Amino acid sequence: MKNNCKITKKSLKIKETDHEFYQHALEKVKDYDKDLWKLTVDGGSMITCPKIKNFIPMQGMMVRFYGKGFGYSVRGLEINGCIMYYRTPQQAEEDHIKMCKRHDSEDKKRFKKNKKKLDGDYNALPELFKQRINKFRNNNPDFRWKYESYEIFCCKEALKIANALKTIDEIQKWKNFPWEEQKKIVDIDEGHSGNTFGCAVNLACLYLSKCPENIVKQYGALAPLVGSKEYGCIPKEK
């Protein structure tokens, strides 16, 4: 198939100096909507890309992804030499900074709106859980508006589990039940992710253990994703 997609000289110049890419063969193409294709490449990864005039992606074509790799955003997509979209590393970083600022602004507004309820949830926690929250607050001045609602959710769910099941052995059995059966036994929230569920179960077991003070020492719910210093598990360097 002839590639009639126009590629500007600017794009070609950028591409020649950009070696941060990886590529896969295209396996499936789906008409996603009037402006987008849904692509599946070998290995099963999927991505949407904009439709471009006079170019139709087809099975067997080579798809080049610009970016750092798995777990990072795709800042450019090229199919058989046709640039579907592209940003330089600098442009991608600038966009990321703008996105973070926008998200931070939204999170601050959400915290301000929900602060009264969050304060009530904190005050209702047992002392060891309050100490846990206090540690994160003290180590990270931004903890409250960034992460506290997530952490308190896990703490509240941990208490539900501990109060309903009473022993660590029962919790260990229960955590492996199907979701429907878990809900019948403990009135856990429908909004759990794998991470919040795992954290809640862990905190519940610590609460019923011989050393419940470890609740305070245990790393934060989102620490595996954002880092211990960022979350407030340990003091940030000044």
C-alpha positions in Angstrom: 0.0 0.0 0.0 1.4 3.4 -1.0 1.9 5.8 1.9 0.4 9.1 1.0 0.7 10.6 4.5 2.6 13.9 4.4 5.6 14.3 6.7 7.0 17.7 7.2 10.7 18.4 7.0 10.6 19.6 10.6 9.3 16.2 11.6 11.9 14.4 9.6 14.7 16.5 11.3 13.3 15.7 14.7 13.0 12.0 14.0 16.6 11.7 12.8 17.9 12.9 16.2 15.4 11.0 18.3 16.5 7.4 19.1 14.2 6.9 22.0 11.8 4.5 20.4 10.7 0.8 20.2 8.7 -0.9 17.6 6.2 -3.8 17.1 4.3 -5.3 14.2 0.7 -4.3 13.8 -1.7 -7.2 14.3 -5.2 -5.7 14.5 -6.8 -2.4 13.4 -10.3 -1.4 14.6 -12.3 1.6 13.5 -12.8 3.1 17.0 -14.8 6.2 16.1 -14.8 8.8 13.4 -11.4 10.3 14.5 -9.5 7.3 16.0 -8.1 3.9 15.2 -7.6 1.3 17.9 -4.4 -0.6 17.2 -3.2 -4.0 18.7 0.4 -4.9 18.2 2.3 -8.2 18.7 2.4 -8.9 22.4 -1.1 -7.7 22.9 -0.5 -4.0 23.7 -3.3 -1.7 22.5 -3.3 2.1 21.7 -5.6 4.5 20.0 -4.2 6.9 17.3 -5.8 9.7 15.2 -7.0 9.0 11.7 -5.0 10.8 9.0 -6.2 11.6 5.5 -5.2 9.1 2.8 -3.6 6.6 5.2 -5.1 3.4 6.6 -3.1 1.3 9.1 -3.0 -2.4 8.1 -1.9 -5.7 9.6 1.8 -6.4 9.2 2.8 -2.7 9.2 5.6 -1.7 11.6 4.5 0.6 14.5 7.2 2.7 16.1 6.5 4.1 19.5 8.5 7.1 20.7 9.1 7.2 24.5 11.0 5.6 27.3 9.2 2.3 27.1 6.7 0.3 29.1 5.1 2.3 32.0 5.8 5.6 30.3 3.6 7.7 28.1 3.9 7.4 24.3 4.9 10.8 22.9 5.0 9.8 19.3 3.5 7.2 17.0 4.7 6.3 13.5 3.3 3.6 11.2 5.2 2.5 8.2 7.0 5.9 8.1 3.8 7.9 8.6 3.9 10.1 11.7 0.5 9.9 13.3 1.5 12.3 16.1 4.8 13.3 17.7 6.3 15.4 20.5 10.0 15.8 21.3 11.2 14.8 24.8 11.2 18.5 25.7 7.6 19.0 24.5 6.4 15.9 26.3 8.1 17.1 29.5 6.5 20.5 29.2 3.1 18.9 28.6 3.6 16.7 31.7 4.4 19.7 33.9 1.3 21.4 32.7 -0.8 18.3 33.4 0.7 17.9 36.9 -0.1 21.5 37.7 -3.7 21.1 36.5 -4.1 17.9 38.5 -2.6 19.6 41.6 -5.1 22.4 41.3 -8.0 20.0 41.0 -6.8 18.0 44.0 -6.5 21.1 46.1 -10.0 22.2 45.2 -11.3 18.7 46.0 -9.5 18.6 49.3 -10.9 22.0 50.3 -14.4 20.8 49.4 -14.1 17.6 51.3 -11.9 18.8 54.2 -14.7 18.7 56.8 -15.6 15.1 56.1 -12.0 14.1 56.0 -11.4 15.7 59.4 -14.4 13.8 60.8 -13.0 10.5 59.4 -9.6 11.2 60.9 -11.1 12.0 64.3 -13.1 8.8 64.3 -10.0 6.6 63.8 -8.4 4.7 66.7 -5.3 6.3 68.2 -2.7 4.1 66.3 -4.3 5.0 63.0 -4.2 8.7 63.9 -0.5 8.3 64.7 -0.1 6.7 61.3 -1.7 9.6 59.5 0.2 12.2 61.7 3.5 10.6 60.5 2.6 11.2 56.9 1.4 14.8 57.6 4.6 15.7 59.5 6.9 14.2 56.9 5.1 15.7 53.9 3.4 19.2 54.1 1.4 18.3 50.9 0.2 15.0 52.2 -3.3 16.2 53.2 -4.4 17.5 49.8 -2.4 14.9 47.8 -2.9 11.6 49.5 -4.8 11.7 52.8 -8.2 10.7 51.4 -6.7 7.6 49.8 -4.9 6.7 53.0 -7.9 7.2 55.3 -10.0 5.1 52.9 -7.6 2.2 53.5 -7.6 2.7 57.2 -11.4 2.8 57.5 -11.6 -0.4 55.3 -9.0 -2.1 57.5 -11.1 -1.4 60.6 -14.2 -2.9 58.9 -12.3 -6.0 58.1 -10.7 -6.4 61.5 -13.9 -5.7 63.4 -15.9 -8.2 61.3 -13.4 -11.0 61.2 -11.8 -10.7 64.6 -8.7 -12.8 63.9 -5.7 -12.8 61.5 -6.5 -16.4 60.4 -10.0 -15.5 59.4 -8.7 -12.5 57.4 -6.3 -14.7 55.6 -9.0 -17.1 54.6 -11.5 -14.3 53.7 -9.1 -12.4 51.4 -8.9 -15.3 49.0 -12.7 -15.7 48.7 -14.5 -14.5 45.5 -15.5 -10.8 45.7 -19.3 -11.6 46.0 -18.6 -13.8 49.1 -16.2 -11.3 50.6 -19.0 -8.6 50.4 -21.4 -10.9 52.2 -19.1 -11.3 55.1 -17.6 -7.8 55.3 -19.3 -4.7 54.1 -16.3 -3.4 52.2 -16.5 -0.6 49.7 -17.2 -1.2 46.0 -14.5 1.2 45.0 -11.5 -0.9 46.0 -8.5 -1.4 43.7 -6.0 -4.2 44.1 -3.7 -1.8 45.9 -6.3 -0.4 48.4 -7.6 -3.9 49.2 -4.1 -5.2 49.8 -3.2 -2.3 52.0 -6.5 -2.6 54.0 -6.0 -6.3 54.6 -2.4 -5.7 55.7 -3.4 -3.0 58.2 -6.3 -5.1 59.5 -3.8 -7.9 60.3 -1.4 -5.5 62.0 -4.3 -4.1 64.1 -5.1 -7.6 65.4 -1.5 -8.7 65.8 0.6 -8.8 69.0 2.4 -5.7 67.8 -0.3 -3.3 66.6 2.1 -0.4 66.9 3.5 -1.5 63.6 0.5 0.2 62.0 2.4 3.4 62.5 5.6 2.0 61.0 4.0 0.4 58.0 4.7 2.2 54.6 1.8 4.2 53.1 -0.8 2.9 50.8 0.5 4.7 47.7 4.2 4.6 48.7 4.9 1.6 46.3 3.6 3.8 43.4 4.9 7.3 44.3 7.8 6.6 46.6 8.3 6.6 50.4 9.8 10.1 50.6 7.1 11.6 48.4 4.3 9.9 50.4 5.7 10.9 53.8 6.8 7.5 55.1 10.2 9.1 55.8 11.1 12.8 56.1 11.9 14.6 52.9 15.4 16.0 52.6 15.5 19.8 53.2 
